[in-house]
Amino acid sequence: MKKRFVIVALLAFGAAMVFAQAARFNPGAVTTTAGGYFGDMRVEVVFNANEIVSIAIVEHNDTPVFANMVAQRLVPVMLETQSHDVDIIAGATYTSEGLIEAVRLAIAQATRS
């Protein structure tokens, strides 16, 4: 009887931990602005309750070649790692930093307190 109680208690604790971790973000889209090379860039980050679902550069004034390179290289890494903490791309430093900062701001806004 004691073993059964311990097992049930552990299962209940495990379920409680899953529910405590399940609400990492407020679901929805967050649009933020950060500085790129030639001015501000607007970035939309979509969240569900547990993860970053998508990241898109909505508007920018940077050279399209650099903005596209940054989006193609950094967005998949950010989605894979679920973080804004990624390396910048050499040669597109300011555009990289703008995207990283915009995603950081979006994560901060969407994170449940």
Backbone torsions as a table, in degrees:
resi	resn	phi	psi	omega
1	MET	NA	-40.7	-179.8
2	LYS	-64.7	-40.3	179.4
3	LYS	-62.9	-41.2	-179.7
4	ARG	-63.3	-41.0	178.6
5	PHE	-63.5	-43.4	179.9
6	VAL	-62.5	-43.4	179.5
7	ILE	-63.4	-45.2	178.9
8	VAL	-63.1	-40.8	179.4
9	ALA	-64.5	-42.2	178.2
10	LEU	-65.1	-40.7	177.5
11	LEU	-63.7	-41.8	178.5
12	ALA	-64.8	-40.5	177.8
13	PHE	-64.0	-43.5	178.1
14	GLY	-61.2	-42.4	178.1
15	ALA	-64.7	-38.5	178.4
16	ALA	-65.0	-37.5	178.6
17	MET	-66.5	-38.5	178.1
18	VAL	-62.5	-45.3	179.6
19	PHE	-67.2	-34.5	178.9
20	ALA	-66.6	-34.4	-179.5
21	GLN	-86.4	-17.3	-173.6
22	ALA	-68.4	-22.3	-175.4
23	ALA	-105.1	62.0	-178.8
24	ARG	-76.3	-39.7	-176.2
25	PHE	-124.8	157.1	166.0
26	ASN	-82.2	118.1	-176.6
27	PRO	-62.4	146.7	177.4
28	GLY	133.9	-177.0	-179.5
29	ALA	-98.7	137.8	176.3
30	VAL	-123.9	126.9	177.6
31	THR	-110.0	127.5	-179.8
32	THR	-129.2	165.7	-179.4
33	THR	-128.2	137.4	176.1
34	ALA	-146.1	162.4	-176.8
35	GLY	-77.9	131.8	171.6
36	GLY	-104.0	-157.9	-178.7
37	TYR	-73.1	-45.1	-178.6
38	PHE	-108.2	34.7	178.5
39	GLY	121.4	-166.0	-174.6
40	ASP	-72.4	151.0	169.9
41	MET	-125.3	139.8	177.1
42	ARG	-102.2	132.1	-176.9
43	VAL	-127.4	135.0	175.8
44	GLU	-109.4	126.8	178.2
45	VAL	-119.1	127.4	-179.3
46	VAL	-106.5	133.5	-178.2
47	PHE	-120.9	146.7	159.5
48	ASN	-105.7	-170.9	-175.1
49	ALA	-65.1	-22.8	-172.5
50	ASN	-113.7	-19.0	-171.9
51	GLU	-155.9	167.2	171.1
52	ILE	-79.7	125.1	-175.7
53	VAL	-93.9	-42.4	-179.4
54	SER	-154.2	156.6	177.5
55	ILE	-137.0	129.0	179.8
56	ALA	-139.4	135.4	170.9
57	ILE	-80.8	112.2	-174.7
58	VAL	-84.6	-38.1	-177.3
59	GLU	-152.3	140.5	177.5
60	HIS	-157.3	163.8	176.8
61	ASN	-115.1	6.2	-178.4
62	ASP	-77.6	167.1	176.5
63	THR	-60.4	127.2	-176.1
64	PRO	-54.0	-36.7	179.8
65	VAL	-60.0	-42.9	-179.0
66	PHE	-72.7	-42.6	179.3
67	ALA	-62.5	-42.1	178.5
68	ASN	-65.5	-41.1	179.0
69	MET	-61.8	-44.9	179.8
70	VAL	-63.0	-46.2	180.0
71	ALA	-62.1	-44.1	-177.2
72	GLN	-68.7	-30.7	-178.0
73	ARG	-93.6	-40.9	-173.7
74	LEU	-85.8	-37.7	-176.5
75	VAL	-58.7	-47.8	178.7
76	PRO	-59.8	-36.7	178.6
77	VAL	-67.9	-41.8	178.1
78	MET	-62.4	-41.5	179.6
79	LEU	-68.2	-39.0	179.7
80	GLU	-66.3	-43.2	-177.4
81	THR	-88.2	-12.3	-177.0
82	GLN	57.1	42.7	-175.8
83	SER	-152.7	156.2	172.3
84	HIS	-90.3	-6.9	-175.1
85	ASP	-81.4	78.9	-179.1
86	VAL	-127.9	163.2	178.3
87	ASP	-76.5	145.4	175.9
88	ILE	-74.8	163.9	177.8
89	ILE	-97.2	124.2	178.1
90	ALA	-61.7	133.7	-178.5
91	GLY	93.4	-13.9	177.0
92	ALA	-135.1	45.2	-173.4
93	THR	-59.3	-52.8	-175.0
94	TYR	-68.2	-37.6	177.3
95	THR	-66.5	-42.4	176.6
96	SER	-60.0	-47.4	-179.0
97	GLU	-63.5	-36.2	177.4
98	GLY	-64.0	-45.5	178.4
99	LEU	-63.7	-45.9	-179.6
100	ILE	-59.6	-44.7	-180.0
101	GLU	-66.1	-41.5	179.6
102	ALA	-63.1	-41.3	178.4
103	VAL	-68.6	-38.6	177.0
104	ARG	-59.3	-44.2	178.7
105	LEU	-64.2	-40.5	179.6
106	ALA	-64.8	-43.1	177.8
107	ILE	-61.2	-43.2	179.6
108	ALA	-61.9	-39.7	179.9
109	GLN	-71.0	-35.0	-174.5
110	ALA	-87.3	-17.7	-176.9
111	THR	-67.1	130.9	177.4
112	ARG	-71.9	141.8	179.4
113	SER	-97.9	NA	NA
